[in-house]
Structure formats: structure tokens, C-alpha cells
Amino acid sequence: MYKALYISPMIPSFDFEVTGKFFEEVMGFTKVYSSEIYLIFEKDNLTIHILRAGENIGEMEFYLEVDNIDEVWNGIKDKLENVKHKEPHNREYKMREAHIIIPATKCLMFIGQSI
């Protein structure tokens, strides 16, 4: 068999500029590829792929597990003024997590840490 190393979500976006700015300025990712229909962002050997949303866009969500959710939250909370979100909270399944709707998409991002 094989070992899965990580997952790369593919997120449809209505506005590349808004979505790209979120990943670069709020989440600290670096754009490593750009075309008219596709973007790739990278951080700590993980990638997020953004594709241009079409007429029949679907919704999606993904989970970004981190080693210190409160540190991440403190670094981004002041940048989320016009972004729908829920601050870190403890869940019954032993995770502490925050929820963010990624701008110009129908994508819910969970950021979490085991507790």
C-alpha cells in the first residue's frame, strides 16, 4: 500500500483577487502558480488549489490541522473584519477549532488542533 502525506483541497472561487488575497495576507500562504483559470498557494509543504468558479459551482469544506490554534487565531483575527467566522472553541470530539468562510467562495475552512 501507500502512505497518504497530505490533502490538497481544490476550491472554486468567484473572485481570484479576493480569494488569493485572503490566503496570502490572512493565512500566510505564498502563490506558487497562477493562470487565468487556476491558482496554487503553498505553506509548509502544503498546497491549496483555487479554480475559477463556474455556473454550477458546488460548496465545499476542508480541515486545516495546526499545532497551535490560538497562536494562528491571534495572528489572523484582526484581519477578518468582513469575513464570516467563528472564533476558536472546544468541540466534543477533542478538537479546538475556528471556522472561516473563505471570501468569494462557498467554502468553509475549519482550522483545528487536537486537545
N, CA, C and O atoms as CSV, one atom per row, in Angstrom:
chain,resi,resn,atom,element,x,y,z
A,1,MET,N,N,0.833,-1.195,0.000
A,1,MET,CA,C,0.000,0.000,0.000
A,1,MET,C,C,0.870,1.248,0.000
A,1,MET,O,O,2.099,1.172,-0.033
A,2,TYR,N,N,0.212,2.382,0.038
A,2,TYR,CA,C,0.907,3.658,0.042
A,2,TYR,C,C,0.530,4.452,1.286
A,2,TYR,O,O,-0.437,4.121,1.972
A,3,LYS,N,N,1.290,5.491,1.571
A,3,LYS,CA,C,1.035,6.361,2.707
A,3,LYS,C,C,0.575,7.721,2.184
A,3,LYS,O,O,1.303,8.364,1.429
A,4,ALA,N,N,-0.604,8.162,2.566
A,4,ALA,CA,C,-1.084,9.488,2.183
A,4,ALA,C,C,-0.360,10.525,3.033
A,4,ALA,O,O,-0.341,10.412,4.258
A,5,LEU,N,N,0.238,11.536,2.399
A,5,LEU,CA,C,1.033,12.524,3.119
A,5,LEU,C,C,0.236,13.757,3.508
A,5,LEU,O,O,0.418,14.271,4.611
A,6,TYR,N,N,-0.641,14.248,2.641
A,6,TYR,CA,C,-1.480,15.405,2.938
A,6,TYR,C,C,-2.568,15.508,1.887
A,6,TYR,O,O,-2.554,14.782,0.893
A,7,ILE,N,N,-3.481,16.385,2.101
A,7,ILE,CA,C,-4.572,16.582,1.152
A,7,ILE,C,C,-4.489,17.996,0.594
A,7,ILE,O,O,-4.188,18.929,1.339
A,8,SER,N,N,-4.744,18.175,-0.678
A,8,SER,CA,C,-4.753,19.497,-1.303
A,8,SER,C,C,-6.167,19.802,-1.779
A,8,SER,O,O,-6.604,19.272,-2.800
A,9,PRO,N,N,-6.873,20.638,-1.059
A,9,PRO,CA,C,-8.233,20.961,-1.493
A,9,PRO,C,C,-8.208,21.791,-2.768
A,9,PRO,O,O,-7.268,22.545,-3.018
A,10,MET,N,N,-9.250,21.639,-3.566
A,10,MET,CA,C,-9.444,22.441,-4.774
A,10,MET,C,C,-10.706,23.258,-4.543
A,10,MET,O,O,-11.806,22.710,-4.476
A,11,ILE,N,N,-10.541,24.577,-4.421
A,11,ILE,CA,C,-11.628,25.460,-4.013
A,11,ILE,C,C,-12.076,26.317,-5.193
A,11,ILE,O,O,-11.258,27.027,-5.777
A,12,PRO,N,N,-13.364,26.266,-5.560
A,12,PRO,CA,C,-13.861,27.144,-6.608
A,12,PRO,C,C,-14.035,28.560,-6.062
A,12,PRO,O,O,-14.544,28.743,-4.957
A,13,SER,N,N,-13.608,29.574,-6.845
A,13,SER,CA,C,-13.687,30.969,-6.413
A,13,SER,C,C,-14.403,31.822,-7.452
A,13,SER,O,O,-14.205,31.655,-8.656
A,14,PHE,N,N,-15.238,32.737,-6.970
A,14,PHE,CA,C,-15.907,33.708,-7.836
A,14,PHE,C,C,-14.990,34.891,-8.142
A,14,PHE,O,O,-15.219,35.611,-9.114
A,15,ASP,N,N,-13.953,35.101,-7.326
A,15,ASP,CA,C,-13.082,36.264,-7.472
A,15,ASP,C,C,-11.670,35.891,-7.032
A,15,ASP,O,O,-11.377,35.865,-5.836
A,16,PHE,N,N,-10.793,35.602,-7.996
A,16,PHE,CA,C,-9.419,35.187,-7.693
A,16,PHE,C,C,-8.682,36.202,-6.824
A,16,PHE,O,O,-7.949,35.827,-5.909
A,17,GLU,N,N,-8.877,37.479,-7.110
A,17,GLU,CA,C,-8.143,38.506,-6.357
A,17,GLU,C,C,-8.507,38.466,-4.868
A,17,GLU,O,O,-7.623,38.506,-4.012
A,18,VAL,N,N,-9.791,38.387,-4.565
A,18,VAL,CA,C,-10.252,38.372,-3.178
A,18,VAL,C,C,-9.807,37.090,-2.473
A,18,VAL,O,O,-9.285,37.141,-1.360
A,19,THR,N,N,-10.014,35.948,-3.120
A,19,THR,CA,C,-9.638,34.678,-2.509
A,19,THR,C,C,-8.126,34.580,-2.345
A,19,THR,O,O,-7.645,34.140,-1.301
A,20,GLY,N,N,-7.370,34.986,-3.369
A,20,GLY,CA,C,-5.910,34.957,-3.289
A,20,GLY,C,C,-5.380,35.847,-2.190
A,20,GLY,O,O,-4.465,35.461,-1.462
A,21,LYS,N,N,-5.943,37.032,-2.061
A,21,LYS,CA,C,-5.533,37.969,-1.014
A,21,LYS,C,C,-5.760,37.365,0.369
A,21,LYS,O,O,-4.927,37.531,1.259
A,22,PHE,N,N,-6.875,36.667,0.557
A,22,PHE,CA,C,-7.163,36.010,1.824
A,22,PHE,C,C,-6.067,35.007,2.178
A,22,PHE,O,O,-5.543,35.018,3.292
A,23,PHE,N,N,-5.721,34.132,1.215
A,23,PHE,CA,C,-4.708,33.118,1.513
A,23,PHE,C,C,-3.325,33.717,1.724
A,23,PHE,O,O,-2.558,33.220,2.549
A,24,GLU,N,N,-2.992,34.776,0.990
A,24,GLU,CA,C,-1.675,35.403,1.144
A,24,GLU,C,C,-1.606,36.284,2.392
A,24,GLU,O,O,-0.711,36.109,3.219
A,25,GLU,N,N,-2.535,37.221,2.538
A,25,GLU,CA,C,-2.437,38.227,3.592
A,25,GLU,C,C,-2.964,37.778,4.941
A,25,GLU,O,O,-2.453,38.208,5.975
A,26,VAL,N,N,-3.973,36.922,4.952
A,26,VAL,CA,C,-4.537,36.470,6.226
A,26,VAL,C,C,-3.883,35.172,6.683
A,26,VAL,O,O,-3.458,35.058,7.833
A,27,MET,N,N,-3.802,34.187,5.777
A,27,MET,CA,C,-3.335,32.859,6.170
A,27,MET,C,C,-1.838,32.636,5.955
A,27,MET,O,O,-1.318,31.606,6.385
A,28,GLY,N,N,-1.125,33.563,5.306
A,28,GLY,CA,C,0.327,33.470,5.158
A,28,GLY,C,C,0.827,32.483,4.119
A,28,GLY,O,O,1.975,32.044,4.195
A,29,PHE,N,N,-0.015,32.118,3.140
A,29,PHE,CA,C,0.408,31.242,2.050
A,29,PHE,C,C,1.121,32.073,0.976
A,29,PHE,O,O,0.966,33.293,0.927
A,30,THR,N,N,1.892,31.413,0.128
A,30,THR,CA,C,2.589,32.049,-0.979
A,30,THR,C,C,2.035,31.505,-2.286
A,30,THR,O,O,1.870,30.294,-2.433
A,31,LYS,N,N,1.746,32.391,-3.239
A,31,LYS,CA,C,1.269,31.950,-4.551
A,31,LYS,C,C,2.451,31.360,-5.311
A,31,LYS,O,O,3.472,32.023,-5.493
A,32,VAL,N,N,2.306,30.095,-5.761
A,32,VAL,CA,C,3.389,29.436,-6.483
A,32,VAL,C,C,3.030,29.169,-7.944
A,32,VAL,O,O,3.890,28.778,-8.732
A,33,TYR,N,N,1.757,29.379,-8.310
A,33,TYR,CA,C,1.338,29.188,-9.692
A,33,TYR,C,C,0.110,30.061,-9.939
A,33,TYR,O,O,-0.748,30.199,-9.067
A,34,SER,N,N,0.033,30.645,-11.128
A,34,SER,CA,C,-1.103,31.485,-11.465
A,34,SER,C,C,-1.382,31.408,-12.957
A,34,SER,O,O,-0.476,31.549,-13.778
A,35,SER,N,N,-2.657,31.180,-13.303
A,35,SER,CA,C,-3.103,31.261,-14.691
A,35,SER,C,C,-4.482,31.922,-14.669
A,35,SER,O,O,-4.975,32.310,-13.610
A,36,GLU,N,N,-5.090,32.047,-15.828
A,36,GLU,CA,C,-6.415,32.660,-15.911
A,36,GLU,C,C,-7.493,31.836,-15.192
A,36,GLU,O,O,-8.507,32.377,-14.752
A,37,ILE,N,N,-7.262,30.530,-15.080
A,37,ILE,CA,C,-8.305,29.665,-14.513
A,37,ILE,C,C,-7.863,28.892,-13.277
A,37,ILE,O,O,-8.648,28.111,-12.739
A,38,TYR,N,N,-6.629,29.085,-12.810
A,38,TYR,CA,C,-6.128,28.234,-11.737
A,38,TYR,C,C,-5.038,28.933,-10.936
A,38,TYR,O,O,-4.170,29.585,-11.515
A,39,LEU,N,N,-5.071,28.807,-9.619
A,39,LEU,CA,C,-4.039,29.328,-8.720
A,39,LEU,C,C,-3.610,28.219,-7.775
A,39,LEU,O,O,-4.413,27.356,-7.419
A,40,ILE,N,N,-2.354,28.236,-7.371
A,40,ILE,CA,C,-1.871,27.309,-6.343
A,40,ILE,C,C,-1.118,28.117,-5.296
A,40,ILE,O,O,-0.254,28.931,-5.625
A,41,PHE,N,N,-1.452,27.886,-4.043
A,41,PHE,CA,C,-0.795,28.525,-2.913
A,41,PHE,C,C,-0.123,27.450,-2.067
A,41,PHE,O,O,-0.606,26.321,-1.988
A,42,GLU,N,N,0.994,27.808,-1.433
A,42,GLU,CA,C,1.763,26.834,-0.659
A,42,GLU,C,C,2.168,27.425,0.684
A,42,GLU,O,O,2.458,28.617,0.787
A,43,LYS,N,N,2.186,26.578,1.715
A,43,LYS,CA,C,2.697,26.926,3.037
A,43,LYS,C,C,3.115,25.650,3.737
A,43,LYS,O,O,2.340,24.697,3.824
A,44,ASP,N,N,4.334,25.632,4.233
A,44,ASP,CA,C,4.838,24.482,4.998
A,44,ASP,C,C,4.631,23.152,4.268
A,44,ASP,O,O,4.196,22.169,4.868
A,45,ASN,N,N,4.945,23.128,2.977
A,45,ASN,CA,C,4.831,21.934,2.127
A,45,ASN,C,C,3.397,21.460,1.900
A,45,ASN,O,O,3.184,20.321,1.483
A,46,LEU,N,N,2.415,22.316,2.167
A,46,LEU,CA,C,1.022,22.011,1.874
A,46,LEU,C,C,0.548,22.949,0.781
A,46,LEU,O,O,1.010,24.087,0.698
A,47,THR,N,N,-0.366,22.490,-0.055
A,47,THR,CA,C,-0.879,23.332,-1.125
A,47,THR,C,C,-2.398,23.449,-1.074
A,47,THR,O,O,-3.098,22.538,-0.631
A,48,ILE,N,N,-2.883,24.593,-1.539
A,48,ILE,CA,C,-4.301,24.838,-1.730
A,48,ILE,C,C,-4.460,25.293,-3.172
A,48,ILE,O,O,-3.766,26.206,-3.619
A,49,HIS,N,N,-5.367,24.660,-3.896
A,49,HIS,CA,C,-5.591,24.955,-5.304
A,49,HIS,C,C,-6.908,25.716,-5.437
A,49,HIS,O,O,-7.925,25.315,-4.871
A,50,ILE,N,N,-6.881,26.815,-6.189
A,50,ILE,CA,C,-8.074,27.628,-6.410
A,50,ILE,C,C,-8.404,27.577,-7.899
A,50,ILE,O,O,-7.554,27.877,-8.738
A,51,LEU,N,N,-9.640,27.198,-8.225
A,51,LEU,CA,C,-10.051,27.184,-9.620
A,51,LEU,C,C,-11.192,28.164,-9.829
A,51,LEU,O,O,-11.957,28.456,-8.910
A,52,ARG,N,N,-11.291,28.662,-11.039
A,52,ARG,CA,C,-12.330,29.641,-11.337
A,52,ARG,C,C,-13.695,28.974,-11.240
A,52,ARG,O,O,-13.938,27.939,-11.860
A,53,ALA,N,N,-14.593,29.582,-10.446
A,53,ALA,CA,C,-15.933,29.044,-10.261
A,53,ALA,C,C,-16.743,29.201,-11.539
A,53,ALA,O,O,-16.650,30.211,-12.238
A,54,GLY,N,N,-17.527,28.193,-11.821
A,54,GLY,CA,C,-18.393,28.228,-12.994
A,54,GLY,C,C,-19.842,28.371,-12.595
A,54,GLY,O,O,-20.166,28.600,-11.429
A,55,GLU,N,N,-20.692,28.235,-13.561
A,55,GLU,CA,C,-22.132,28.392,-13.338
A,55,GLU,C,C,-22.673,27.403,-12.316
A,55,GLU,O,O,-23.546,27.754,-11.522
A,56,ASN,N,N,-22.176,26.192,-12.324
A,56,ASN,CA,C,-22.687,25.145,-11.439
A,56,ASN,C,C,-21.749,24.868,-10.269
A,56,ASN,O,O,-21.442,23.715,-9.967
A,57,ILE,N,N,-21.301,25.928,-9.620
A,57,ILE,CA,C,-20.361,25.772,-8.505
A,57,ILE,C,C,-20.978,24.936,-7.392
A,57,ILE,O,O,-22.168,25.046,-7.096
A,58,GLY,N,N,-20.151,24.106,-6.790
A,58,GLY,CA,C,-20.579,23.339,-5.641
A,58,GLY,C,C,-19.967,23.925,-4.383
A,58,GLY,O,O,-18.995,24.677,-4.454
A,59,GLU,N,N,-20.522,23.592,-3.249
A,59,GLU,CA,C,-19.942,24.027,-1.984
A,59,GLU,C,C,-18.931,22.999,-1.531
A,59,GLU,O,O,-19.008,21.827,-1.898
A,60,MET,N,N,-17.975,23.453,-0.723
A,60,MET,CA,C,-17.009,22.505,-0.183
A,60,MET,C,C,-16.550,22.992,1.176
A,60,MET,O,O,-16.821,24.127,1.566
A,61,GLU,N,N,-15.858,22.130,1.888
A,61,GLU,CA,C,-15.235,22.478,3.157
A,61,GLU,C,C,-13.990,21.638,3.313
A,61,GLU,O,O,-13.867,20.574,2.707
A,62,PHE,N,N,-13.069,22.115,4.122
A,62,PHE,CA,C,-11.872,21.334,4.396
A,62,PHE,C,C,-11.339,21.676,5.769
A,62,PHE,O,O,-11.695,22.695,6.360
A,63,TYR,N,N,-10.486,20.810,6.260
A,63,TYR,CA,C,-9.938,20.937,7.611
A,63,TYR,C,C,-8.438,21.160,7.523
A,63,TYR,O,O,-7.721,20.384,6.892
A,64,LEU,N,N,-7.974,22.218,8.157
A,64,LEU,CA,C,-6.556,22.522,8.231
A,64,LEU,C,C,-6.142,22.312,9.682
A,64,LEU,O,O,-6.462,23.125,10.549
A,65,GLU,N,N,-5.425,21.209,9.943
A,65,GLU,CA,C,-4.984,20.933,11.314
A,65,GLU,C,C,-3.656,21.637,11.555
A,65,GLU,O,O,-2.735,21.545,10.743
A,66,VAL,N,N,-3.566,22.340,12.679
A,66,VAL,CA,C,-2.379,23.112,13.035
A,66,VAL,C,C,-1.881,22.686,14.410
A,66,VAL,O,O,-2.564,21.966,15.137
A,67,ASP,N,N,-0.674,23.144,14.755
A,67,ASP,CA,C,-0.115,22.747,16.044
A,67,ASP,C,C,-0.479,23.696,17.183
A,67,ASP,O,O,-0.296,23.348,18.350
A,68,ASN,N,N,-0.999,24.908,16.865
A,68,ASN,CA,C,-1.364,25.859,17.913
A,68,ASN,C,C,-2.461,26.787,17.389
A,68,ASN,O,O,-2.164,27.847,16.838
A,69,ILE,N,N,-3.716,26.395,17.556
A,69,ILE,CA,C,-4.845,27.147,17.013
A,69,ILE,C,C,-4.924,28.554,17.595
A,69,ILE,O,O,-5.269,29.497,16.883
A,70,ASP,N,N,-4.611,28.706,18.877
A,70,ASP,CA,C,-4.719,30.036,19.477
A,70,ASP,C,C,-3.669,30.989,18.919
A,70,ASP,O,O,-3.944,32.177,18.750
A,71,GLU,N,N,-2.486,30.493,18.635
A,71,GLU,CA,C,-1.452,31.315,18.001
A,71,GLU,C,C,-1.884,31.726,16.595
A,71,GLU,O,O,-1.729,32.884,16.207
A,72,VAL,N,N,-2.426,30.775,15.834
A,72,VAL,CA,C,-2.926,31.083,14.491
A,72,VAL,C,C,-4.031,32.138,14.593
A,72,VAL,O,O,-4.013,33.132,13.868
A,73,TRP,N,N,-4.978,31.920,15.484
A,73,TRP,CA,C,-6.112,32.834,15.630
A,73,TRP,C,C,-5.641,34.250,15.989
A,73,TRP,O,O,-6.108,35.231,15.411
A,74,ASN,N,N,-4.719,34.343,16.941
A,74,ASN,CA,C,-4.218,35.660,17.338
A,74,ASN,C,C,-3.530,36.373,16.180
A,74,ASN,O,O,-3.520,37.603,16.130
A,75,GLY,N,N,-2.960,35.621,15.255
A,75,GLY,CA,C,-2.301,36.211,14.095
A,75,GLY,C,C,-3.242,36.649,12.986
A,75,GLY,O,O,-2.864,37.461,12.141
A,76,ILE,N,N,-4.482,36.117,12.973
A,76,ILE,CA,C,-5.402,36.442,11.869
A,76,ILE,C,C,-6.668,37.172,12.289
A,76,ILE,O,O,-7.321,37.776,11.439
A,77,LYS,N,N,-7.037,37.142,13.547
A,77,LYS,CA,C,-8.355,37.650,13.960
A,77,LYS,C,C,-8.594,39.110,13.584
A,77,LYS,O,O,-9.724,39.476,13.261
A,78,ASP,N,N,-7.575,39.943,13.617
A,78,ASP,CA,C,-7.747,41.347,13.268
A,78,ASP,C,C,-7.882,41.568,11.760
A,78,ASP,O,O,-8.188,42.678,11.326
A,79,LYS,N,N,-7.658,40.531,10.966
A,79,LYS,CA,C,-7.751,40.630,9.513
A,79,LYS,C,C,-9.073,40.079,8.979
A,79,LYS,O,O,-9.266,39.984,7.767
A,80,LEU,N,N,-9.977,39.718,9.881
A,80,LEU,CA,C,-11.223,39.058,9.481
A,80,LEU,C,C,-12.450,39.958,9.612
A,80,LEU,O,O,-13.565,39.459,9.767
A,81,GLU,N,N,-12.263,41.268,9.552
A,81,GLU,CA,C,-13.351,42.218,9.780
A,81,GLU,C,C,-14.573,41.958,8.894
A,81,GLU,O,O,-15.698,41.985,9.392
A,82,ASN,N,N,-14.386,41.713,7.627
A,82,ASN,CA,C,-15.507,41.491,6.712
A,82,ASN,C,C,-15.625,40.034,6.268
A,82,ASN,O,O,-16.214,39.743,5.226
A,83,VAL,N,N,-15.071,39.133,7.051
A,83,VAL,CA,C,-15.092,37.712,6.729
A,83,VAL,C,C,-15.932,36.992,7.786
A,83,VAL,O,O,-15.696,37.143,8.984
A,84,LYS,N,N,-16.911,36.209,7.332
A,84,LYS,CA,C,-17.752,35.456,8.260
A,84,LYS,C,C,-16.904,34.376,8.930
A,84,LYS,O,O,-16.220,33.605,8.258
A,85,HIS,N,N,-16.958,34.331,10.279
A,85,HIS,CA,C,-16.115,33.394,11.005
A,85,HIS,C,C,-16.693,33.082,12.389
A,85,HIS,O,O,-17.607,33.752,12.870
A,86,LYS,N,N,-16.139,32.059,12.998
A,86,LYS,CA,C,-16.455,31.693,14.386
A,86,LYS,C,C,-15.114,31.463,15.071
A,86,LYS,O,O,-14.310,30.650,14.615
A,87,GLU,N,N,-14.877,32.177,16.162
A,87,GLU,CA,C,-13.576,32.092,16.832
A,87,GLU,C,C,-13.362,30.715,17.459
A,87,GLU,O,O,-14.309,29.937,17.578
A,88,PRO,N,N,-12.128,30.407,17.861
A,88,PRO,CA,C,-11.811,29.077,18.397
A,88,PRO,C,C,-12.720,28.667,19.560
A,88,PRO,O,O,-13.048,29.463,20.440
A,89,HIS,N,N,-13.101,27.423,19.521
A,89,HIS,CA,C,-13.951,26.836,20.558
A,89,HIS,C,C,-13.641,25.346,20.649
A,89,HIS,O,O,-13.193,24.741,19.675
A,90,ASN,N,N,-13.874,24.766,21.798
A,90,ASN,CA,C,-13.594,23.346,22.018
A,90,ASN,C,C,-14.791,22.517,21.584
A,90,ASN,O,O,-15.939,22.864,21.857
A,91,ARG,N,N,-14.501,21.411,20.899
A,91,ARG,CA,C,-15.539,20.517,20.403
A,91,ARG,C,C,-15.548,19.220,21.188
A,91,ARG,O,O,-14.551,18.848,21.806
A,92,GLU,N,N,-16.671,18.543,21.159
A,92,GLU,CA,C,-16.829,17.292,21.901
A,92,GLU,C,C,-15.933,16.173,21.372
A,92,GLU,O,O,-15.694,15.194,22.079
A,93,TYR,N,N,-15.443,16.300,20.163
A,93,TYR,CA,C,-14.571,15.277,19.580
A,93,TYR,C,C,-13.092,15.608,19.776
A,93,TYR,O,O,-12.242,15.207,18.980
A,94,LYS,N,N,-12.799,16.353,20.856
A,94,LYS,CA,C,-11.436,16.631,21.314
A,94,LYS,C,C,-10.607,17.443,20.319
A,94,LYS,O,O,-9.415,17.198,20.129
A,95,MET,N,N,-11.268,18.412,19.694
A,95,MET,CA,C,-10.581,19.362,18.824
A,95,MET,C,C,-10.954,20.767,19.278
A,95,MET,O,O,-12.085,21.011,19.698
A,96,ARG,N,N,-10.007,21.683,19.191
A,96,ARG,CA,C,-10.266,23.112,19.359
A,96,ARG,C,C,-10.178,23.685,17.956
A,96,ARG,O,O,-9.167,23.517,17.275
A,97,GLU,N,N,-11.256,24.375,17.515
A,97,GLU,CA,C,-11.274,24.798,16.132
A,97,GLU,C,C,-11.956,26.140,15.928
A,97,GLU,O,O,-12.793,26.563,16.725
A,98,ALA,N,N,-11.575,26.803,14.832
A,98,ALA,CA,C,-12.195,28.028,14.355
A,98,ALA,C,C,-12.797,27.728,12.987
A,98,ALA,O,O,-12.340,26.827,12.284
A,99,HIS,N,N,-13.822,28.486,12.617
A,99,HIS,CA,C,-14.476,28.306,11.317
A,99,HIS,C,C,-14.404,29.610,10.551
A,99,HIS,O,O,-14.652,30.675,11.117
A,100,ILE,N,N,-14.066,29.543,9.264
A,100,ILE,CA,C,-13.983,30.737,8.423
A,100,ILE,C,C,-14.585,30.415,7.057
A,100,ILE,O,O,-14.234,29.410,6.439
A,101,ILE,N,N,-15.497,31.278,6.589
A,101,ILE,CA,C,-15.984,31.173,5.211
A,101,ILE,C,C,-14.971,31.926,4.355
A,101,ILE,O,O,-14.790,33.131,4.531
A,102,ILE,N,N,-14.317,31.238,3.440
A,102,ILE,CA,C,-13.291,31.850,2.601
A,102,ILE,C,C,-13.950,32.859,1.658
A,102,ILE,O,O,-14.915,32.517,0.974
A,103,PRO,N,N,-13.444,34.095,1.610
A,103,PRO,CA,C,-14.057,35.146,0.790
A,103,PRO,C,C,-14.219,34.753,-0.682
A,103,PRO,O,O,-13.356,34.100,-1.269
A,104,ALA,N,N,-15.337,35.166,-1.249
A,104,ALA,CA,C,-15.680,34.971,-2.663
A,104,ALA,C,C,-15.804,33.507,-3.045
A,104,ALA,O,O,-15.614,33.147,-4.207
A,105,THR,N,N,-16.124,32.661,-2.072
A,105,THR,CA,C,-16.308,31.233,-2.343
A,105,THR,C,C,-17.530,30.728,-1.577
A,105,THR,O,O,-18.166,31.467,-0.825
A,106,LYS,N,N,-17.834,29.458,-1.789
A,106,LYS,CA,C,-18.806,28.732,-0.979
A,106,LYS,C,C,-18.047,27.644,-0.230
A,106,LYS,O,O,-18.426,26.474,-0.264
A,107,CYS,N,N,-16.971,28.043,0.447
A,107,CYS,CA,C,-16.095,27.082,1.109
A,107,CYS,C,C,-15.919,27.438,2.576
A,107,CYS,O,O,-15.563,28.565,2.921
A,108,LEU,N,N,-16.172,26.469,3.424
A,108,LEU,CA,C,-15.965,26.608,4.859
A,108,LEU,C,C,-14.639,25.970,5.235
A,108,LEU,O,O,-14.410,24.792,4.963
A,109,MET,N,N,-13.770,26.749,5.861
A,109,MET,CA,C,-12.464,26.239,6.322
A,109,MET,C,C,-12.527,26.049,7.834
A,109,MET,O,O,-12.856,26.973,8.578
A,110,PHE,N,N,-12.206,24.842,8.268
A,110,PHE,CA,C,-12.041,24.548,9.678
A,110,PHE,C,C,-10.534,24.605,9.955
A,110,PHE,O,O,-9.747,23.994,9.232
A,111,ILE,N,N,-10.134,25.333,10.993
A,111,ILE,CA,C,-8.748,25.317,11.443
A,111,ILE,C,C,-8.787,24.717,12.839
A,111,ILE,O,O,-9.487,25.229,13.712
A,112,GLY,N,N,-8.042,23.633,13.061
A,112,GLY,CA,C,-8.172,22.943,14.341
A,112,GLY,C,C,-6.889,22.370,14.893
A,112,GLY,O,O,-5.878,22.234,14.204
A,113,GLN,N,N,-6.977,22.038,16.178
A,113,GLN,CA,C,-5.861,21.441,16.920
A,113,GLN,C,C,-6.431,20.409,17.879
A,113,GLN,O,O,-7.467,20.642,18.501
A,114,SER,N,N,-5.770,19.286,17.999
A,114,SER,CA,C,-6.166,18.266,18.981
A,114,SER,C,C,-6.006,18.803,20.383
A,114,SER,O,O,-5.031,19.493,20.682
A,115,ILE,N,N,-6.974,18.487,21.260
A,115,ILE,CA,C,-6.855,18.851,22.670
A,115,ILE,C,C,-7.002,17.635,23.538
A,115,ILE,O,O,-6.931,17.739,24.762
